[in-house]
Each structure stands twice: as C-alpha cells, then as structure tokens.
Amino acid sequence: MSILNYFILNVLLGAAWAALSGQLTLENLAAGYVIGYVVLWLARGTLGQSSYFVKVPQVFGFVGYFLWELIKANVRVAYEVLTPGHRMRPAVVAIPLDVRTPLAITLLAQMITLTPGTLSLDVSSDRRVLYVHSMYVDDVDAFRRSIKNGFERRLREVLS
C-alpha cells in the first residue's frame, strides 16, 4: 500500500474511533489517529510494507521543531521589544539550497518568514540560493548552518 492509502486509512480509523466514542472532538480525533496508527503498524505485515511508519514520526518531529523555533523566536523578539538596549545585529545572508523543487523552496522560505526576526527576501534565478534577512546574526556561518541543519534538513527528510 502507498503512503497516501495508509494515511487515508489512518484518518478513517481515527474518525471511526471518534464516532464510536460519541464525541467528535479534536482530542478524540487525535486519540483515534494515534490508535489507528498503532493498529496499522501492528497490521503492516498483512497490509504490506510502507514508508508511512517512517514519515509520520518525521512529520511530527518537523512540526515540533518548527513550533519550538517559533516559540524561541517570539520570546527573543519580545525580549528585545520589552527591554532597553539594542542587541540586534541585522544582516542579509545568502543560504545555498540543497532543496530544488519549487514546493520545497517555497515551504522553506515560508517557514523562515513565519519565524519572527527572519524574512526570506529572494531566491536566485537558478534556485540555488535563498537570501534571508535576520535581526540577529552574530556569526554568518552559524546562522547559515542553523537554517541548513534545522529547517532545510528536516524539510528534505519529510519530502524525500
């Protein structure tokens, strides 16, 4: 079975769980999805092998990483606004891209832009470099590595 078939089956099992429990709440749907995932994982020998059981944890890890980075960036910008002094060191950094598809580049650029304190400015015409403005760049190479080893690496894992 394909990843999409597993996903659809997992969503249907989650919806069935929520319907059978009598309450169509977000919590019941989430619990049903987790229970459906476990059931599908236990039945994977019968249904056929799939990379679905690798992709789901990668997606949840990716979302968790993004939310953590979002929280950290919000706290840093709020601290900057609420305290006296000026700790910003703005810079525009060219980040060489390993992702090549328009979807992957767009997702990466949007995640960077959604994180407070950073803004994706442009992509080179050959789609090999993303230009990012950041409010806090103490070390250009460290900033570049944080994007490449953080957002881009996780995005490549999820989309591969």
N, C-alpha and C positions, 0 to 999 in steps of 0.2 A: 504494500500500500504506500501511496505517496504521503509526503508531509501534509499536504492540504487535506487529504482524506482523513488522516489521523486527527488533524485539527478540528475538522467538521464533526467527526465522531466524538471527540472530546467535548466540544461545545454542546452537542446534543445530549451527551451523558450528564453534563453539568445542568442543562436546562431541565432534563428529566428529574434529576435529584431535587432541584428547587421546586418543581411542580409537585412531586410526590411528598415533599415536606409541607406543602400547603402555603408556603410563603415565598413569593417571588421577590426576594430582596437581593441586594448586591452581595451581602455576606453569604447567603445560601447559594447563589450562582458561583461565587468564588470557591466555596467549600465543595460544591458539586464538580467544578472544574478540576480541583485537586484530587478528589476521589476518582473521577473519571480518568485522570492521568495515571493514577496508580493502577486502576483496573486495566487500562490499555497496556501499561508497562508489564503487568503480570501476564497478559494475553498476547504479548508481542510474538511469541513463538508460533502461535496459531494464526495470527493476523499477518505475519510477515515482518521482517526487519525493516526499520526505517531510521533515518537520522532525526526524526521528530523528538526522540528522547534525549538527544544532544542539544537540539536547537531551543527547546523550551527553556531549559536552565540558562542557556546563553542569553536569550531574550530577557528573562527576568533579571539576570545579572547586569545586562546592559541598561535596562530601565532603572535598576537600583543605583548603578554607578552614576547615571545622568542625574537622578534625583539628589544624590549625595553632593555632586559637584554644583548643582543648582542651589542647594542649601548653603554650602560653603561660600559661594559667590555672593549670595544675598546677604549673608552675615558680614562679609568683608566690605561690601559697598555700604551697608547700613552703618557699620562702624566708622567708615570714612565720613559719612554724612553727619553722624551724631557727635563726633569728637573733633576738637580743634586740631589744627595742624594739617599738613599736606603730605601724605605718604604715597601719592600716586606717582608712577613713573610710566607714562603712556608711551606706546611705541606701535608701529606697524611692522608686523613680522610676516615674512614670506615662508609658508609651510609647504614643502614638497609633498605631493599627494601620492599615496600608493593606490588609493581607490580611483577607478577610472570611469565608472558608469555615471551618467547624469543623475540617476537616483541616489547613488551613494554620495556623490559630491554635494548634492542638494541637502540630503539628510545631515551630513557632517556640518555644512555651513549653517543650517538652521539650528542645530544643537549648540553650536558655538555662539550664535547670535542670541539664542534664548537664555544663555547664561549671562547674568548681569556682569558688566565690566568688560565684556568682549563683544566684538562685532565683526562679522565676516564682511569684507569690503568688496572683493572681486576674485574671480577665478581667471587665470591666464587663458589665452585663446586656445592653447594646446591642452588645457585641462590638467596640467601637471603641477600647478602652484596655486595655493589658496592664500590670499592676503587677509590677515586678521589684525584688527586694532584691539589692543588691550590696555586697560587703565593701569595694570600692574605688571611691568616687565622689568624685573631686576636683572635677569640673565636671559638673553635671547635664546640661547641654545637650550636652556632648561625649559623655557616656555614652549619651544618647538617640540621638545621631547614629550612634554606633558600632553600636548594635543595628539601627537603621533602614537604614544604608548597608552593613551587613555581613550579618547573618543574614537579615533580612527581605527585603532587595533580592534576594539570591541565591535565597531560597526562592520569591519571586514569579516569578523567571525560570524556575526549574525547573518550577513548577506551572502556568505560563501556557501 
